[in-house]
Amino acid sequence: TDVLIIDEMSMVDLPLMHALLSAVVEGTRLILVGDMNQLPSVGPGSVLKDIIASGSFPVVTLTKIFRQAGESDIVVNAHKINAGEPVLLDNKSRDFFFLKRRDPNVIISVMLTLIQKKLPKYVDAAPYEIQVMTPTRKGLLGVEHLNIILQRYLNPPGPEKAEKENGQRIFRVGDKVMQIKNNYQLEWEISTKYGLTVDKGMGIFNGDMGIVTDINTYEDLLVVEYDEHRKVKYPFELLEELELAYAITVHKSQGSEYPAVIIPLLQGPRMLYNRNLLYTAVTRAKQCLTIVGSDTTFQEMIQNKNEQNRYTSLAERIQEF
């Protein structure tokens, strides 16, 4: 290969980068595209940050706002958050809204109204395309609790909807779900409405989101349709690789974009509620971002640079070379 371009480089950890460089032959040009101000990789290292910090390679930083220049407050405010500047929350924007609420139950009620009534028309998207994103897994506004509540209201049980209980969770036809680990063996296929297969392949990956279209208790299979109409049959014993995705963590959202994003925000652990996380969350929204919760927590997160320090020596080692 003459040129290799790696996108979403902030998500790449040390073992993955090592595997990549071991496979690339000498003479190939490597172009890394990424945003080091987003959340660090799930695995060890801070590869992109360290490569830039080493000062050993040509680096181009994009600072001018081109996307919907001047029109998009999502973009403008993302830059402000990144620079540690306070964001004006006057709701005069067309795409960046802040609804001040203090009670978790009221926040959940507001989010349901937004998903069911307000946002679909506003951004011309189906309710399942609107993504709730939250910093935590636990607590009243954590992923686990929110998914139970959102499933109850957005996809309630009905006589025509098959269900499958799996541990603490219930999967139902019509549910929005996410694959939570890489599975290179899972087969997908695309077929016509008459059942004729037009394409097939292997592999469903961590973070892929789809809709449950069928649950067959005779064959012990659950069918999920992912983007581009790729359908995957999950044997029931593989259901631990799926979870409900009405609400997801900000970490899981990295690398994705959604027409509209809703973020519930109340006080949380300082180590987690930092500028990186807020910046990553805000930049997932394409057309509309709504934050429901505490404006104090929001402004505190902008000022909180206490991201988890990662002690690496990659920059120094590169400089030694």
C-alpha positions in Angstrom: 0.0 0.0 0.0 1.3 3.5 -0.9 -0.8 5.4 1.6 -2.7 4.3 4.7 -5.1 6.6 6.4 -6.2 5.8 10.0 -9.3 7.7 11.2 -10.6 8.1 14.8 -7.0 7.8 15.9 -7.7 8.8 19.5 -9.4 5.4 19.9 -6.3 3.4 19.0 -4.4 1.8 21.9 -0.8 0.6 22.1 -1.3 -3.1 21.2 -3.4 -2.1 18.2 -0.9 0.4 17.0 1.9 -2.1 17.5 0.0 -4.7 15.4 -0.7 -2.1 12.7 3.0 -0.9 12.4 4.2 -4.5 12.4 2.0 -5.2 9.4 2.8 -2.1 7.4 5.7 -2.4 5.0 8.5 0.2 4.8 7.8 2.9 2.2 4.1 3.2 3.1 3.0 6.6 4.1 0.9 6.7 7.2 -1.6 9.5 7.8 -3.2 9.6 11.2 -6.5 11.5 11.6 -7.9 12.1 15.0 -8.8 14.4 17.9 -6.5 14.0 20.9 -9.0 16.0 23.1 -11.6 13.2 22.9 -11.7 10.4 25.4 -8.5 8.2 25.5 -8.5 4.7 24.1 -10.2 2.0 26.2 -7.0 0.0 26.1 -3.6 1.1 27.4 -1.6 4.1 26.1 -2.3 7.5 24.7 -0.8 6.9 21.3 -2.1 9.9 19.3 -1.2 12.3 22.1 2.3 10.9 22.5 3.0 10.8 18.8 2.1 14.5 18.6 3.9 15.4 21.8 7.1 13.8 20.5 7.4 16.7 18.0 9.0 14.2 15.6 6.4 14.2 12.8 4.7 16.8 10.7 1.4 17.7 12.4 -1.5 19.7 10.9 -4.1 21.1 13.4 -7.5 22.2 12.1 -8.7 25.3 14.0 -11.0 27.0 11.5 -14.7 26.1 11.7 -15.9 25.1 8.2 -18.9 22.9 9.0 -22.1 25.1 8.8 -19.7 28.0 9.5 -21.1 30.3 12.1 -24.5 28.5 12.0 -23.8 25.6 14.2 -23.6 26.3 17.9 -22.8 22.6 18.4 -19.5 23.2 16.6 -18.9 26.6 18.2 -19.6 25.4 21.7 -17.5 22.3 21.2 -14.5 24.6 20.5 -15.4 26.7 23.6 -15.5 23.6 25.8 -12.2 22.4 24.4 -10.6 25.8 25.1 -12.1 25.8 28.7 -14.3 28.8 28.0 -17.8 29.1 29.5 -20.7 28.4 27.2 -23.7 30.7 27.1 -26.9 28.7 27.9 -29.6 31.1 26.8 -31.4 28.7 24.4 -31.4 31.2 21.6 -29.6 28.6 19.5 -31.2 26.4 16.8 -29.2 23.3 17.5 -27.8 23.6 21.1 -30.3 23.5 24.0 -30.0 23.3 27.7 -33.0 22.4 29.8 -32.4 23.1 33.5 -33.8 20.4 35.7 -32.7 19.0 39.1 -34.8 16.0 39.7 -33.7 12.7 38.0 -37.4 11.6 37.4 -38.3 14.9 35.9 -35.2 14.7 33.6 -36.3 11.2 32.4 -39.8 12.5 31.8 -38.4 15.5 29.7 -36.2 13.1 27.7 -39.2 10.9 26.8 -41.2 14.0 25.6 -38.2 15.0 23.5 -37.8 11.5 21.9 -41.5 10.9 21.4 -42.9 14.3 20.4 -40.4 17.1 19.9 -37.2 16.0 18.2 -38.4 13.5 15.5 -40.1 16.4 13.6 -37.3 18.9 14.4 -34.5 16.9 13.0 -36.6 14.8 10.6 -35.5 11.5 12.1 -37.2 8.4 13.6 -37.3 8.2 17.4 -34.8 5.3 17.4 -32.3 7.5 15.6 -32.3 9.9 18.6 -29.6 8.9 21.0 -29.5 9.3 24.8 -25.9 9.4 26.0 -24.9 9.4 29.7 -21.6 9.5 31.5 -22.3 6.5 33.8 -23.6 3.0 33.8 -25.0 3.0 37.4 -27.4 5.3 39.2 -30.8 6.8 38.3 -29.4 8.5 35.1 -27.0 5.6 34.3 -27.3 3.4 31.2 -28.7 0.4 33.0 -31.6 2.2 34.7 -32.4 4.4 31.7 -32.6 1.5 29.3 -35.2 -0.2 31.4 -37.3 3.0 31.6 -36.9 4.0 28.0 -37.7 0.5 26.7 -40.9 0.5 28.8 -42.1 3.8 27.2 -40.6 3.6 23.7 -41.2 -0.1 23.0 -43.8 -1.3 25.4 -44.8 -5.0 25.5 -47.7 -6.1 23.2 -49.4 -9.3 22.2 -47.8 -9.1 18.7 -44.2 -8.5 20.0 -42.1 -11.6 20.8 -39.8 -11.3 23.8 -36.8 -13.2 25.2 -35.6 -12.8 28.8 -31.8 -13.0 29.2 -30.6 -12.6 32.8 -31.8 -9.3 34.1 -32.7 -8.0 30.6 -35.7 -8.5 28.3 -35.2 -8.3 24.6 -38.3 -7.4 22.6 -39.0 -7.1 18.8 -38.5 -3.4 18.0 -35.8 -2.9 20.6 -32.7 -0.8 19.8 -29.6 -2.9 20.7 -25.8 -2.7 20.6 -23.2 -5.3 20.0 -20.7 -4.9 22.9 -17.7 -7.0 21.7 -16.0 -7.7 18.4 -17.3 -10.9 16.9 -15.5 -11.8 13.7 -17.4 -15.1 13.3 -20.9 -13.7 13.2 -22.4 -13.9 9.8 -24.6 -11.1 8.3 -26.6 -11.2 5.1 -28.6 -8.7 3.1 -31.7 -10.1 1.4 -34.5 -8.8 -0.8 -38.1 -8.6 0.6 -38.7 -12.0 -1.0 -35.8 -13.5 1.0 -33.3 -13.7 -1.9 -29.8 -13.2 -0.5 -27.9 -10.4 -2.4 -24.8 -10.0 -0.1 -23.3 -11.7 2.9 -20.2 -11.3 5.1 -18.6 -11.9 8.5 -18.1 -9.7 11.5 -20.2 -7.5 13.8 -18.2 -5.1 16.0 -18.2 -3.4 19.4 -20.5 -0.4 19.1 -22.6 -1.6 16.1 -26.3 -0.7 16.7 -29.4 -2.2 15.2 -33.0 -3.1 15.8 -34.4 -6.5 16.9 -36.7 -7.6 14.0 -37.5 -11.2 15.0 -37.4 -13.5 18.0 -37.9 -17.2 17.1 -38.3 -19.4 20.2 -38.6 -22.6 18.2 -35.2 -22.1 16.6 -33.8 -20.2 19.7 -32.8 -17.3 17.5 -33.0 -13.5 17.8 -32.6 -11.5 14.6 -31.0 -8.0 14.6 -31.0 -5.7 11.5 -27.9 -3.4 11.4 -27.2 -0.5 9.0 -27.4 -1.2 5.2 -30.1 -3.9 6.0 -27.5 -6.4 7.3 -29.4 -9.0 9.2 -27.7 -11.2 11.9 -29.1 -14.3 13.5 -28.1 -14.6 17.2 -28.4 -18.0 18.8 -29.8 -17.4 22.3 -26.5 -18.4 24.0 -24.9 -15.3 22.3 -27.3 -12.8 23.7 -24.7 -11.6 26.3 -23.0 -9.9 23.4 -26.0 -7.6 23.1 -27.4 -4.9 25.3 -30.2 -2.4 25.0 -29.1 0.8 23.4 -31.8 3.4 24.0 -29.2 5.0 26.3 -25.4 4.4 25.9 -22.3 5.7 27.6 -20.3 8.5 26.1 -17.4 6.1 25.8 -19.4 3.7 23.7 -20.5 6.6 21.4 -17.0 7.5 20.4 -16.5 7.3 16.6 -20.3 7.6 15.9 -22.6 10.4 15.0 -26.4 10.8 15.5 -29.0 13.3 14.1 -30.0 14.3 17.6 -28.3 13.6 21.0 -29.8 14.0 24.5 -27.5 14.1 27.5 -28.9 13.8 31.1 -26.5 15.6 33.4 -26.4 15.8 37.2 -23.5 15.7 39.6 -21.2 12.7 39.3 -17.7 11.4 40.1 -15.2 14.2 39.4 -12.7 11.8 37.8 -15.2 10.9 35.1 -17.2 14.2 34.7 -14.4 16.1 32.9 -13.8 18.3 29.9 -12.8 15.4 27.6 -16.0 13.5 28.3 -18.2 16.5 27.7 -16.4 17.5 24.5 -16.7 13.9 23.2 -20.4 13.8 24.0 -21.2 17.2 22.4 -19.4 16.4 19.2 -21.6 13.3 18.6 -24.6 15.4 17.6 -25.1 16.3 13.9 -28.2 18.5 13.9 -29.3 19.0 17.5 -27.9 18.6 21.0 -30.1 18.8 24.1 -28.6 18.6 27.6 -31.2 18.1 30.4 -30.0 18.7 34.0 -27.7 20.9 36.1 -26.0 23.9 34.4 -23.6 24.0 37.4 -22.4 20.5 36.6 -22.0 21.4 32.9 -19.8 24.5 33.6 -17.8 22.5 36.2 -17.1 19.8 33.6 -15.7 22.5 31.2 -13.2 23.6 33.9 -12.3 20.1 35.1 -9.2 19.0 33.2 -8.6 16.1 35.7 -8.6 13.4 33.1 -7.0 10.2 34.2 -3.3 10.7 33.6 -1.7 7.9 31.6 1.9 7.4 32.4 3.6 6.4 29.2 7.0 6.9 27.7 6.2 6.7 24.0 6.9 10.4 23.3 10.4 10.1 24.9 11.2 6.8 23.2 10.3 8.3 19.8 12.5 11.2 20.5 15.4 8.9 21.3 15.2 7.4 17.9 
